[in-house]
Amino acid sequence: MERTLMKIVAVLFAVAAITVFIGSRSNVTWAEGQGKGKLTDAERATDANAERMLAEGKQTFRFDTFGDEAFWTDALQLNRAIAGAELGGVGPGVSPATALAVGLKVDLDALPGGLVAQLKHGRVDLNAPATTLALLKLNAVVGLKGTVNAAGNLQSIGITCALCHSSVDDSFAPGIGRRLDGWANRDLNVGAIIALAPNLQPVADLLGVSQDTVRAVLNTWGPGKFDAELFLDGKAFNPQQVSNGVVTGTNVPGATLIPPAFGLVGVNLHTWTGWGSVTHWNAFVANLEMHGQGTFYDPRLNDAAKFPIAAANGFGNVRSNPDLITPKLPALHFYQLAIPAPPAPAGSFDAAAAARGQAVFNGPAKCATCHVPPIFTEPGWNMHTPQEVGIDDFQAKRSPDERYRTAPLKGLWTHQKGGFYHDGRFPTLRAVVEHYNTLLGANLTEQQKVDLVEYLKSL
């Protein structure tokens, strides 16, 4: 009996010793925990490279203009319109109140504590362009980079990726808060902002129209939209918008909704009409839309019948020296792929209905045929003809493959403003469900439609 008791005590001591040893090893790396031993030099180099690229890519996404001040400042003179006549520019200038009204956002974290306190107590003049210049000097206006000289004049202005593809959480006030990188800024009225530029002659010359015509077209875009193809083909309006064989509008502006730049990992083709991968579109936009200084090659733009403006101006083969874009593309791509789609907030959807809606999504509604979970687009060539999605071909024909992309659905709740599909033709998720119910002959019941909408809001 005594010998047995000693054996039990010995076993307990051994267990205790093992527990202590395991506790002392709680900070081992995952790789060591898998029995691999310490990380190799190659693995450590990979981890360090990932951290470096994330940091560089975030910096590029938020603050790099790629030298586009040469266009927005030197050519269009947008800086003068922002400053206003009293500060060395022209016109009334752009106050913070005006800037917020056209969808520009203010990064709360870039503001000194004293200024935040003054804002809270209403001691900052939000109707003065001088306040806008002060915010630009602090690098606090999301997506805009301004240089204010010693005399207090806005010497230059440039734009970054974050202008269209970031928002803020409105934690301080509407339009003022902490950055939300990758979110589509559906409040941003890009056309109205560009229309402020004193000199739109470079754009007018490109399109072969007057400056007044350019301004008129820009002001048709509205919040959350941009027409990237206008400067390739000159087609400002869709003559006839059709869904399920029904004409829903005529002479609709050709601008498309700004898409989110999050949740792109695993997604093949980017943009509404699948021009190319994320890297292709980054290079396209940085060179041809932001008007940065870099290198871009896409011989498809040499098609004079489809892209007369692009072909005439050599947009299919752009070369700048120095190249301020290409060295930044790898880290920019890495950062964008790292931005996850934000989860839907608790209480923003009916959880029980969403659970039922998931079964509808994967079953009778046939949504999962194309929006394959968990990436919610097709793995592979995620493109469809206009006939397959039941709409007109206007926007599709402005792209090389003349097709529409299966849009990823994660984070759909963040970009309901402005409608759905590339041009916002469907004002609500319910309207999208009705469209596909008709197109695919799904014969969903009223309850199934309601549940499906709740599931889409939950993604």
N, C-alpha and C positions, 0 to 999 in steps of 0.2 A: 504494500500500500504506500509506504514511504517512498519507494523507488518510483512508483507510478506518479506520485505527486511531484517529485523532482523533475521527471520528464516533461510534465505539463508546464511547470515553471520555466524550464529551458526553452520550450517551444514559444511560450509567451514572450520571453526575452528576445528570441530570434525575430519574432514578428515585429516587436517594438523597434528593434535595431533596423530592420528593413524599412519600416515606416519612416524612421528618422532619416535614413539614407535617401529615400525617395523625396522626402521634404526638402532635403538639402540640395536636391537636383532639380527643384521645381523651375529653375530659371534656364534649363538647357534649351537649346534651339529645337524647333520642330524636327529638323533633319536628324539631330542627335537622338531625339526621342523615337525616331523610326529605326534606330539601330544603325544609322549611317556613320555615326561618329561626327566629328567636327566638320563644319562647312569647308568645302574646298576653296582654294583661291578663286577658281572660276565662278563658283556660286556666290562668293562674296562680291566679286566684280559685277556679276549680274544684278545683285541687289543694289549695289551702289549706283550702277548705271540707271536702274529704274527710278531711284530716288532723285538722281540728278535730272533725268528727263522730265519727271513730273514737275519739278521746280522750274525748270527752263520753259516747259510748255505752258505752265500757268502764267508765267511772266509774259510770254509771247502773246497768249490769248487775251490777256487783260490790257497790256500796255504797248505792244509793238505796232507801229504804224507802217512799217516796211518802207518808210520814206514817202508815204502818200501825201505829205504836206505840199509836195511840188504840185499836186493837182488841186487839193482843196483850198490851199492858201495862194500859191503863186498864180494858178490859172483861174479858179472860180472865185477867189477872194472871199471865201465864206467867213474867215476870221473878222473881216470888216463889218459884215452884217451882224455877227454876234456881239462885237464890241459896241457898235452904235456910234453916231456922230460925235457925241460928247466925249468919247474915249478914243478918238482918232479913226473911227470907222465911218459907216454910213447908216442912215436910217435910225429908227428908235432903239436898236440893239435888242438883245435877247436877255430878259431877266430870268431869274430862277423860276418864277411863277410861269412864265411863258415856256421855258424849257421843260418843266414838269408837265405842262399841258400838252406838249407834243410828244410826250412819252420818254424823255430823257430821265435817267435815274441818278441818284446821288448815293455814293458809298459812305455809309455812316462811319465805318472804321477808319476812313481817311480824314475825318474831321477831328481837330483838336478838342479836348474836353471843354475848354472855355467857350468855343464856338457852339458846341452842342448845348451848353447851358444857356447861351444867349438865344439860340433857336427855340428852346423850350419856353423861354419867357417872352417870346415875340419881339426880341430886340435886334433882329436882323432884317434888313430891308429886302424882301424877296421880290420886289418890283424894280430893283435897280440892276442894270447890266453890270455895274461894277462888282456886285456880289457874285455874279456868274463868273467873272474873271478871277475873283478870289478863289472860287471853288475849283476852277480849272488849274490855278496855280498850285492848289493842294492835291491835284490829280484825283479829285473826288467825283468828277462827272464820269459815270461808267461809259466806256467806249470812246470818249473824246480825250485827246491829249493836246493841251494848249501850252504855248510858251508866252509868258508875259514878261516884257522887257522892263528895264529899270524905270522907264517913264510911265509904267502902268498900262501900256498898250498891248493888245493881243497880237503878238508878232506872227504867230503861226498857229494853225489848227490841223490836226490829223485825226483819223478814225482808226479803231482797232476792231478785232473780231467781236469783242464784248458788246459793241454798240447794238448789234442786232440779236446776239445770242447770249445775253445775260440780262438778268433783272435783279431786283432786290426784294427782301422779305417784308418791306413796308413796316418794319418794327418800330420806327420812329414816327413816321407819317407816310401818307400815300406817296410813293416814289422815292422815299428816303429810308434806307435800311441797309442790311448786310447783303453782300453779293450772293447771287444765285447763278453761278456759272452754268452755261449750257441751256438755260431756260430761254425759250423764244420770247422776245419782247414784243408782245402783241399790242402794246400801247404806243409803240414808236411809230411816228408818222414820218418815215424816211423821205417821202416825196415832198412834204411841206418844208422839211428842213433844207433839202437841197434847193428848193425853189427860192429860198431866202438869198442864195448866193447872188451878189451883184453882177457877176459876169458869167452867164451861161452860154456865151458864144462858142466855147469849145465843144459843148454838147450839141448845140444847134448846128454847128458845122458838121459834126459827126453824123447827125440824123438828117441833115439837109432840110431843116425847117427853121422857123424864126425862134428867137428866145421866148416870145410870148406863147408860142405853141408848146415849147418845152415846159414852161411853167404850168400851162393848162393841163398837160398830161400828167406831170408830177403831182399836181393837186387832186387828181382823180384816184390816186392809189389808196389813200386812207390809212388809218392806223394798222400796224402789224403786217404791212405788205411791201413788197419790193419786186420790181420787174428786171431780173438779171438778163433776160434775153433781149430786152428792148435795144440794147447797144450792140446786138449782133444782127438782128433782123428788122428792126424798126417797126414791128407790129405792136401798136399800142393798145389795140382793142380786139376782143373776141367778137366777131360779128354775130354769132348765134350760140348761146349756151344751151346745151341739151342734156337731159338726164332721163334715162329710161324712155327715150323717144319723144319726150315732151320738151318743148322750148321753154326754158325758164328765164331767159334774159337775152337781150340783144345789145351789141356794142358794149360789152362788159369790159372794164379795164383789164389789161393783160397781166397786171401785177399779181403775184402769188403770195400766200401767207408765209411769214418767216417760220421755218421749222425749228424744233429744238435741236440742240447739239449735244444732248446727253443720251445715254443708253444706246450708243452706236456700236459697242463692241459686239462682234459676231454678225453685224449687218453688212451685206455686200455693197450694193450700189446706194449712193447717197443722192439726195434731192428728190423732188417730186417726180421728175421724169428721168431719173437714173443716168445722169450724164457720166458718172464715173464713181470711183471710190471716194472716201473721205479725203484722202491725200490729193486726188485729182481736183476735187472741188476747192480745197484750201488754196491750191496753187492758182486755180481759175479765178477765184474771188480776190485773192491778194493782188494779182496782177491786173485783171480786167475790170473789176468792180470797185475795189478799194483804190485802185490806181497806184499801187505800190511799185517799187522798182526791183524787178527780178527777171526770172526766166520762166516761160510757159510755152509748152509745145502740145498742140492738138490739131493735127492736119485736117480733122473733120470740119474745122472752121473755114477751110479753104473752099468749101462748097458755096459758090457764089449764088446759086439758085435758092438755097435754103438760108444762108447766112450772108446776105449781100454786104452788110456793113462790116462784119468781121473780116470777110474775104478782102474787101477793098482796103482795109487798114492793117492787114497783116497780123491779125490777132491770133492766128494759128501758130505763129512762131515769134514770140516776144523775147528779146534779149536786152538786158540792161547791165551796165558795168559802172559801178559795182552792183552785184546781185545781193540785194538786201532781204530777199525772201527765201530762196532755196535752202540756205543753211538753217533756217528756223523751222522748216516743215516737219522734220522727224519728231522733234520734241513736242511740237504743237499737236501732231497726230496722236502721240502717246498720251498726252494730257486729255485730249478729247475722248479717247477710248476709255480713259479711267473714270470719267464723270458718270456716275450711275444715274439711272432714272429714279427720281424721288418717289418714295412710297406715298400712297394716298393717305391723307390725315384721317385719324379715327373720327368717325362721325360725319365724314363727308359723303358717305354712301351707306345704303342699307345692307349690312353684312349678310343677313339671312337671304335677302333677295339676290345678292351678288353670288352667294354659294349656289343658288339654283341657276343663276344666269351663266355660271361657268359650264354647267351641263348643257345648256342651250348653245353656248358658244362652240363647244366641242362636238355637239351633236346636230340637232335639226337645223340650226342657223347656218351651218357649214363654214363658220368664220375661220376655224382652225385649219381648214384646208390650205389657206394662204397665209394667215397670221399664225404661224406655227409656234406654240409655246416652247420654251420660255422667251425666245427672242421676238416672237410675234410678227415675224415676216418670214419669207421663205429662205431657208439655208440654200445658198446658190444664187441663181439668176432670178432675182425677185422683181420681175417685170411682167406687165400685162398689156394687151392691146386695149384701146379705148372701148371696143365692143365688149371685151371681157368684163370691164368694170361698169359698163352701161352709161358712158358719158361721151360728149363730143371729143374730137381729136385736136382742137385748137392748140392747147398747150403741149400735147404730145408731139405734134408735128414741128414744134420749135426746138426739139431735141434730136440728137443723132439717130436714136433707135425708134423714135415715134411711139413710145410706150409710157405707161405710168408705173411707178414703183409701188409695191405693197408697203405702205408706211408702217414702221414699227409702232406698237400701241402702248408700250410701257411709259408711264408718266402722262398718259393722255389727259388726266385731270388738270394738269398745269396749263394746257393750251386749248381750252374750250372757247376762249374769247376769240371772236372773229369768224367762227364757223369751222366747218370741216371740208376735207378734200383740199386740193391745192389752192383753189380760189375762194374757199369759204362758202360755196354754193349751198351747202347743207347747214342751216343755222344751229342745229342741235344734234346730239347723239341719237335721239329718237328719230330724227329725219334720216340719218344714215342707216339706221336699222330698217326703216320703212323702205328705203331705196333698195337695199339688198334683199329684203323680204319679197319685193316685187320682182327684182331681176332674177333671183335664184329660185323663185317659186317655193319658198320655204313654208308658207302657210302657217306662220307662227301665231299663237294665240295672243290676246292682249296681255295676259300675265307673263308669257314668255318674253314679249317685247320689253316690258317693264323690268323684268329680272335681268335681261341681257344688258340694258342700259346701265343698271347698277353695277354689273360685273365690269363693264368697260370703264366706269368711273373708279373702280377699285384697283385697276392695274398700275 
